[in-house]
Amino acid sequence: MRSALTAERVRNDIDVLSRAGLPVDDFLDEACAALERVIPRTGACVALNDPSMQMLTTARKFGGFEAANAQDPLFALIEYGSEERTTFANIARSAQPALGMHDSGRSAPGSSIRMDELIRPLFGFGDELRMAFQDDLGMWGAAAIYRAPSERPFDAEEVGFAATVSRAFARGVRGGVLANLGNAVADPLHRSGPAVVIIDRNDEVTQISLGAQQRLAQLGDLRHSTDPIGMVFGLVATARRLSHLAEAQLPRLRVRTPAGLWLVLHASPLAGRDGVGGDVVVTIEEARPPEVVDLVVAAFGLTAREHDVVRFVLQGADTKAIATALHLSAYTIQDHLKSIFDKAGVRSRRELISRIYFDQYLTRLNQPVGPTGWFLSAGPGADGS
């Protein structure tokens, strides 16, 4: 690792970037460049994460191995459907939110499915350092950093440094989630029909609708983007793993397109006529407001009590009603509201509700609503004819 002075400067640089309110791509570009000054790499993959499901969404690759996108489905199947012990979700739950495969003794043949089947033979790397972007509010993203077999493995000092900047990366990604709220544009794909992908028991895409092809292409239009089909396979692997649990929630992911629209992806196992399962259907839809409210509120970095106050504000409750429901004084509620407004960058309840609930939809409130209860585009053919 570089000198202690360089490490401290880079740590401070990443901390400053994380507080600047940059869009996600800008933050990750600059923060990853700073990190490389301390932890040199051959390549890297950096992904966002839906904290409610502990699953990665859109990802960016650095270092010239973008051609490896063809392996993204295999990565997802290993990450979410195997017994691999070094998944990002496991790292996020550990005492240190970073792990070096060589440093931890897990890079030897037979020690890691991911290293044996993906990292060494298909990616051509010799070692991997994994970091979860973890803070008190959850896991907001993750990074996998790679070195070639001819380079020295990541050492304990580098892994430790990565752990010290994990919280700053989480803060920067959370801020990036909020940076472009209100900038969503009208959806050009509303007439492309249902967005559905079917994966069979052999992990082959057997059917994909035009709408799904267009949605995935839309999600792939990101800087340094990986193949969004990897998200689909991640959902598939998770759906299969959870299918035997009676109370398990079907997996879903929320993700923003480059145009600023929130989408939600759902996965559900299918049963064939012969009673044999294994096939999974994934649907991609534009997210309704309730599906993104908790994610946006979490990104503000609110305390548990502030989250309770926001919940009542969204229901239209006044200060007195909130105070009664939470067994607090009206003055305490006002203090909470002031803190909430500061964190959300608003000045009133009305602005808060707009920022949380309506920013994705205000640009289309003058558009007609179709039979499904959702917006149609104005103009000829708006009814689908």
VEXDREN-2710 file (C-alpha; in Angstrom, 1 decimal):
% VEXDREN-2710
k/r/px/py/pz
1/MET/0.0/0.0/0.0
2/ARG/1.1/3.6/-0.5
3/SER/2.5/5.7/2.3
4/ALA/0.4/6.6/5.4
5/LEU/0.2/10.2/4.2
6/THR/-1.2/9.2/0.8
7/ALA/-3.7/6.9/2.5
8/GLU/-4.9/9.6/4.8
9/ARG/-5.2/12.1/1.9
10/VAL/-7.2/9.6/-0.1
11/ARG/-9.4/8.8/2.8
12/ASN/-10.2/12.5/3.2
13/ASP/-10.7/12.9/-0.5
14/ILE/-13.3/10.1/-0.6
15/ASP/-15.0/11.5/2.5
16/VAL/-15.3/15.0/0.9
17/LEU/-16.7/13.4/-2.3
18/SER/-19.2/11.4/-0.4
19/ARG/-20.7/14.6/1.1
20/ALA/-20.8/16.6/-2.2
21/GLY/-24.2/15.4/-3.4
22/LEU/-22.8/14.1/-6.7
23/PRO/-24.8/11.9/-9.1
24/VAL/-23.9/8.2/-8.6
25/ASP/-21.8/7.9/-11.7
26/ASP/-19.8/11.0/-11.0
27/PHE/-19.2/10.0/-7.4
28/LEU/-18.1/6.4/-8.3
29/ASP/-15.8/7.7/-11.1
30/GLU/-14.0/10.1/-8.8
31/ALA/-14.0/7.9/-5.6
32/CYS/-12.7/4.8/-7.4
33/ALA/-9.9/6.9/-9.1
34/ALA/-8.9/8.1/-5.6
35/LEU/-9.0/4.6/-4.2
36/GLU/-6.7/3.3/-6.9
37/ARG/-4.0/5.7/-5.6
38/VAL/-3.9/3.5/-2.4
39/ILE/-5.0/0.1/-3.8
40/PRO/-3.7/-0.3/-7.3
41/ARG/-5.7/-2.6/-9.5
42/THR/-5.9/-4.4/-12.8
43/GLY/-9.7/-4.1/-13.0
44/ALA/-12.8/-3.4/-10.8
45/CYS/-16.5/-3.9/-10.8
46/VAL/-18.6/-1.5/-8.7
47/ALA/-22.3/-2.1/-8.2
48/LEU/-25.3/-0.4/-6.5
49/ASN/-27.4/-2.4/-4.1
50/ASP/-31.1/-2.5/-3.1
51/PRO/-30.8/-2.5/0.7
52/SER/-34.2/-4.1/1.2
53/MET/-33.2/-7.3/-0.6
54/GLN/-29.4/-7.2/-0.2
55/MET/-29.0/-7.6/-4.0
56/LEU/-26.8/-5.8/-6.5
57/THR/-28.5/-3.8/-9.2
58/THR/-26.7/-1.8/-11.9
59/ALA/-22.9/-2.2/-12.1
60/ARG/-19.9/-0.4/-13.7
61/LYS/-16.7/-2.0/-14.8
62/PHE/-13.3/-0.4/-14.9
63/GLY/-9.9/-1.6/-16.2
64/GLY/-10.7/-2.8/-19.7
65/PHE/-12.4/-6.1/-18.9
66/GLU/-15.9/-4.9/-20.1
67/ALA/-15.8/-7.7/-22.6
68/ALA/-16.4/-10.1/-19.6
69/ASN/-20.0/-8.9/-19.5
70/ALA/-20.9/-12.3/-21.1
71/GLN/-20.1/-13.9/-17.7
72/ASP/-22.5/-11.6/-15.7
73/PRO/-25.2/-14.3/-15.5
74/LEU/-22.8/-16.8/-14.1
75/PHE/-21.6/-14.2/-11.6
76/ALA/-25.2/-13.7/-10.4
77/LEU/-25.9/-17.4/-10.2
78/ILE/-22.8/-18.0/-8.0
79/GLU/-23.4/-14.9/-5.9
80/TYR/-27.0/-15.7/-5.1
81/GLY/-27.6/-19.4/-5.8
82/SER/-24.5/-21.2/-4.5
83/GLU/-23.0/-22.0/-1.1
84/GLU/-20.2/-19.4/-1.7
85/ARG/-19.3/-18.0/1.8
86/THR/-17.7/-14.7/0.5
87/THR/-20.8/-13.1/-1.0
88/PHE/-21.2/-9.4/-0.5
89/ALA/-24.2/-10.0/1.7
90/ASN/-22.1/-12.1/4.1
91/ILE/-19.3/-9.5/4.0
92/ALA/-21.8/-6.8/4.9
93/ARG/-22.9/-8.8/7.9
94/SER/-19.3/-9.4/9.1
95/ALA/-17.3/-7.3/11.6
96/GLN/-15.1/-5.8/8.7
97/PRO/-16.9/-4.8/5.5
98/ALA/-14.0/-5.8/3.3
99/LEU/-12.2/-9.1/2.5
100/GLY/-9.2/-10.2/0.4
101/MET/-9.5/-13.6/-1.1
102/HIS/-5.8/-14.4/-0.8
103/ASP/-5.4/-12.6/2.5
104/SER/-8.3/-14.6/4.1
105/GLY/-7.0/-17.9/2.7
106/ARG/-9.9/-18.4/0.4
107/SER/-8.2/-18.1/-3.0
108/ALA/-6.7/-21.6/-3.1
109/PRO/-8.3/-24.0/-5.5
110/GLY/-11.3/-25.6/-3.9
111/SER/-11.8/-22.8/-1.4
112/SER/-14.2/-20.6/-3.5
113/ILE/-16.7/-21.5/-6.2
114/ARG/-16.4/-17.9/-7.6
115/MET/-12.6/-18.0/-7.8
116/ASP/-12.5/-21.6/-9.3
117/GLU/-15.3/-21.1/-11.9
118/LEU/-15.2/-17.4/-12.7
119/ILE/-12.4/-15.1/-11.5
120/ARG/-9.4/-17.2/-12.5
121/PRO/-10.5/-19.2/-15.6
122/LEU/-12.9/-16.7/-17.2
123/PHE/-11.8/-13.3/-15.9
124/GLY/-8.1/-14.2/-15.8
125/PHE/-7.4/-12.5/-12.5
126/GLY/-5.3/-13.9/-9.7
127/ASP/-6.8/-12.2/-6.6
128/GLU/-9.9/-10.3/-5.6
129/LEU/-10.6/-7.7/-2.9
130/ARG/-14.3/-7.3/-2.0
131/MET/-15.8/-4.3/-0.2
132/ALA/-19.4/-3.7/0.9
133/PHE/-20.6/-0.1/1.0
134/GLN/-22.1/-0.5/4.4
135/ASP/-23.4/2.1/6.9
136/ASP/-26.0/2.1/9.7
137/LEU/-28.8/2.3/7.2
138/GLY/-27.8/-0.8/5.2
139/MET/-25.7/-1.9/2.3
140/TRP/-25.8/0.6/-0.6
141/GLY/-23.4/-0.9/-3.1
142/ALA/-20.2/-3.0/-3.4
143/ALA/-16.9/-3.2/-5.2
144/ALA/-14.8/-6.1/-6.4
145/ILE/-11.2/-5.1/-7.1
146/TYR/-8.9/-7.4/-9.1
147/ARG/-5.2/-8.0/-9.7
148/ALA/-3.6/-10.1/-12.4
149/PRO/-1.8/-13.4/-11.5
150/SER/1.6/-11.7/-12.2
151/GLU/0.9/-9.0/-9.5
152/ARG/1.2/-9.4/-5.8
153/PRO/-2.1/-10.3/-4.0
154/PHE/-3.9/-7.8/-1.9
155/ASP/-2.5/-7.6/1.6
156/ALA/-4.1/-7.1/5.0
157/GLU/-3.2/-3.4/5.1
158/GLU/-5.0/-2.8/1.8
159/VAL/-8.1/-4.8/2.9
160/GLY/-8.1/-2.8/6.1
161/PHE/-8.0/0.5/4.2
162/ALA/-10.9/-0.6/2.0
163/ALA/-12.9/-1.3/5.2
164/THR/-12.2/2.3/6.5
165/VAL/-13.7/3.9/3.4
166/SER/-16.7/1.6/3.2
167/ARG/-19.0/4.0/5.1
168/ALA/-17.9/6.9/2.9
169/PHE/-18.7/5.0/-0.2
170/ALA/-22.1/4.1/1.2
171/ARG/-22.8/7.8/2.0
172/GLY/-21.8/8.8/-1.5
173/VAL/-24.0/6.3/-3.1
174/ARG/-27.0/7.3/-0.9
175/GLY/-26.4/10.9/-1.8
176/GLY/-26.2/9.9/-5.5
177/VAL/-29.6/8.2/-5.3
178/LEU/-31.1/11.6/-4.4
179/ALA/-29.0/13.8/-6.6
180/ASN/-31.2/13.5/-9.7
181/LEU/-34.7/13.3/-8.1
182/GLY/-37.1/15.4/-10.1
183/ASN/-35.2/15.0/-13.3
184/ALA/-37.1/12.0/-14.7
185/VAL/-38.3/12.3/-18.3
186/ALA/-41.4/10.9/-20.0
187/ASP/-41.1/7.1/-20.5
188/PRO/-40.7/6.4/-24.3
189/LEU/-41.3/2.7/-23.8
190/HIS/-44.9/2.7/-22.5
191/ARG/-46.3/1.1/-25.7
192/SER/-43.7/-1.7/-25.9
193/GLY/-46.0/-4.1/-24.0
194/PRO/-45.3/-6.3/-21.0
195/ALA/-41.7/-6.7/-20.0
196/VAL/-41.2/-10.4/-19.2
197/VAL/-38.2/-12.8/-19.2
198/ILE/-38.5/-16.5/-18.7
199/ILE/-35.4/-18.5/-17.6
200/ASP/-35.6/-22.3/-17.7
201/ARG/-34.3/-24.8/-15.3
202/ASN/-31.0/-25.0/-17.3
203/ASP/-30.4/-21.3/-16.9
204/GLU/-31.2/-20.4/-20.5
205/VAL/-33.4/-17.5/-21.6
206/THR/-36.2/-19.3/-23.3
207/GLN/-38.5/-16.3/-23.9
208/ILE/-38.1/-12.5/-23.7
209/SER/-40.7/-9.9/-24.7
210/LEU/-39.9/-6.9/-26.7
211/GLY/-40.7/-4.7/-23.7
212/ALA/-38.1/-6.6/-21.6
213/GLN/-35.5/-6.3/-24.4
214/GLN/-36.0/-2.5/-24.5
215/ARG/-36.0/-2.1/-20.7
216/LEU/-32.8/-4.1/-20.3
217/ALA/-31.2/-2.1/-23.1
218/GLN/-32.3/1.1/-21.3
219/LEU/-30.7/-0.1/-18.1
220/GLY/-27.5/-1.0/-20.0
221/ASP/-27.1/2.6/-21.2
222/LEU/-24.8/3.5/-18.3
223/ARG/-21.2/4.5/-18.2
224/HIS/-19.0/1.4/-17.9
225/SER/-22.2/-0.7/-17.6
226/THR/-22.3/-4.4/-17.1
227/ASP/-24.9/-6.5/-18.8
228/PRO/-28.3/-5.9/-17.0
229/ILE/-29.3/-9.5/-17.7
230/GLY/-27.0/-10.2/-14.7
231/MET/-29.7/-8.6/-12.5
232/VAL/-32.3/-11.0/-14.0
233/PHE/-30.2/-14.0/-13.2
234/GLY/-29.6/-12.7/-9.7
235/LEU/-33.3/-12.6/-9.1
236/VAL/-33.7/-16.0/-10.7
237/ALA/-31.1/-17.6/-8.4
238/THR/-32.7/-15.9/-5.3
239/ALA/-36.2/-17.0/-6.3
240/ARG/-35.1/-20.6/-6.5
241/ARG/-33.3/-20.4/-3.2
242/LEU/-36.3/-18.9/-1.4
243/SER/-38.9/-21.1/-3.2
244/HIS/-38.8/-23.7/-0.4
245/LEU/-39.4/-21.2/2.4
246/ALA/-43.1/-20.7/3.0
247/GLU/-42.9/-17.2/4.4
248/ALA/-40.2/-15.9/2.1
249/GLN/-40.8/-12.7/0.2
250/LEU/-40.4/-13.1/-3.6
251/PRO/-37.3/-11.2/-4.6
252/ARG/-37.5/-7.8/-6.2
253/LEU/-35.1/-5.0/-7.1
254/ARG/-35.6/-1.3/-7.6
255/VAL/-33.3/0.4/-10.1
256/ARG/-33.2/3.8/-11.9
257/THR/-32.7/4.1/-15.6
258/PRO/-30.3/6.7/-17.0
259/ALA/-33.4/8.8/-17.8
260/GLY/-34.2/8.9/-14.1
261/LEU/-37.2/6.6/-14.0
262/TRP/-37.5/4.0/-11.3
263/LEU/-38.2/0.4/-12.4
264/VAL/-39.0/-2.6/-10.2
265/LEU/-38.0/-6.2/-11.2
266/HIS/-39.8/-9.2/-9.7
267/ALA/-39.0/-12.9/-9.9
268/SER/-41.4/-15.8/-9.4
269/PRO/-40.8/-19.6/-9.8
270/LEU/-43.0/-21.4/-12.3
271/ALA/-44.5/-24.9/-12.1
272/GLY/-44.8/-26.9/-15.2
273/ARG/-47.8/-29.2/-16.1
274/ASP/-45.7/-32.2/-15.0
275/GLY/-45.2/-30.6/-11.6
276/VAL/-41.5/-30.1/-12.1
277/GLY/-40.2/-26.6/-11.3
278/GLY/-37.1/-24.7/-12.1
279/ASP/-38.3/-22.2/-14.6
280/VAL/-38.6/-18.6/-13.3
281/VAL/-40.4/-15.6/-14.7
282/VAL/-39.0/-12.1/-14.2
283/THR/-41.2/-9.1/-14.9
284/ILE/-40.0/-5.5/-15.3
285/GLU/-42.4/-2.6/-14.5
286/GLU/-42.3/1.0/-13.8
287/ALA/-42.3/1.5/-10.1
288/ARG/-45.4/3.0/-8.4
289/PRO/-44.7/5.6/-5.7
290/PRO/-45.1/3.2/-2.7
291/GLU/-42.4/1.0/-4.2
292/VAL/-39.7/3.6/-4.0
293/VAL/-40.8/5.7/-1.0
294/ASP/-38.9/3.7/1.6
295/LEU/-35.8/3.6/-0.6
296/VAL/-35.8/7.4/-1.0
297/VAL/-36.5/8.0/2.6
298/ALA/-33.7/5.7/3.7
299/ALA/-31.3/7.5/1.4
300/PHE/-32.0/10.7/3.3
301/GLY/-30.1/9.1/6.3
302/LEU/-33.0/9.6/8.8
303/THR/-33.0/8.2/12.3
304/ALA/-35.7/5.6/13.2
305/ARG/-37.8/8.3/14.9
306/GLU/-37.5/10.7/11.9
307/HIS/-38.6/7.9/9.7
308/ASP/-41.7/7.5/11.9
309/VAL/-42.4/11.2/11.6
310/VAL/-42.1/11.1/7.8
311/ARG/-44.5/8.2/7.6
312/PHE/-47.2/10.3/9.4
313/VAL/-46.4/13.4/7.2
314/LEU/-47.0/11.3/4.1
315/GLN/-50.4/10.3/5.5
316/GLY/-51.3/14.0/5.9
317/ALA/-51.2/14.1/9.7
318/ASP/-50.6/17.4/11.4
319/THR/-48.0/18.1/14.2
320/LYS/-50.5/17.5/17.0
321/ALA/-51.6/14.2/15.6
322/ILE/-48.1/13.0/15.0
323/ALA/-47.1/14.0/18.6
324/THR/-50.1/12.1/20.0
325/ALA/-49.4/9.0/17.9
326/LEU/-45.7/8.9/18.9
327/HIS/-46.2/10.0/22.5
328/LEU/-44.0/13.0/22.0
329/SER/-44.4/16.8/22.5
330/ALA/-45.3/19.0/19.6
331/TYR/-42.0/20.8/20.1
332/THR/-40.1/17.6/19.7
333/ILE/-41.9/16.8/16.5
334/GLN/-41.0/20.3/15.2
335/ASP/-37.4/19.6/16.0
336/HIS/-37.6/16.3/14.1
337/LEU/-39.2/18.0/11.2
338/LYS/-36.4/20.6/11.0
339/SER/-33.8/17.9/11.0
340/ILE/-35.7/16.0/8.3
341/PHE/-36.0/19.1/6.1
342/ASP/-32.3/19.7/6.4
343/LYS/-31.4/16.2/5.4
344/ALA/-33.9/16.1/2.5
345/GLY/-32.9/19.6/1.3
346/VAL/-36.4/21.0/1.5
347/ARG/-38.1/23.8/3.5
348/SER/-41.7/22.6/4.0
349/ARG/-43.9/19.5/4.3
350/ARG/-45.2/20.1/0.8
351/GLU/-41.7/20.1/-0.6
352/LEU/-40.8/17.0/1.4
353/ILE/-43.9/15.1/0.1
354/SER/-43.0/16.2/-3.5
355/ARG/-39.4/15.1/-3.2
356/ILE/-40.3/11.7/-1.7
357/TYR/-43.4/10.8/-3.5
358/PHE/-44.1/12.8/-6.7
359/ASP/-40.8/13.7/-8.4
360/GLN/-40.9/10.8/-10.7
361/TYR/-44.4/11.5/-11.8
362/LEU/-45.0/15.2/-11.8
363/THR/-43.7/15.5/-15.4
364/ARG/-46.7/13.4/-16.5
365/LEU/-49.6/14.6/-14.4
366/ASN/-51.2/16.1/-17.5
367/GLN/-51.0/12.9/-19.5
368/PRO/-54.1/10.7/-19.8
369/VAL/-54.5/7.6/-17.7
370/GLY/-55.2/4.3/-19.4
371/PRO/-57.2/1.2/-18.4
372/THR/-54.5/-0.1/-16.2
373/GLY/-54.7/3.1/-14.0
374/TRP/-51.2/4.2/-15.2
375/PHE/-50.1/7.1/-17.4
376/LEU/-50.4/7.0/-21.2
377/SER/-48.4/9.4/-23.4
378/ALA/-50.4/12.3/-24.8
379/GLY/-51.1/12.4/-28.5
380/PRO/-52.1/10.0/-31.2
381/GLY/-51.9/6.4/-30.3
382/ALA/-51.9/7.1/-26.6
383/ASP/-54.6/4.5/-26.0
384/GLY/-52.4/1.8/-27.5
385/SER/-54.1/1.9/-30.9
END
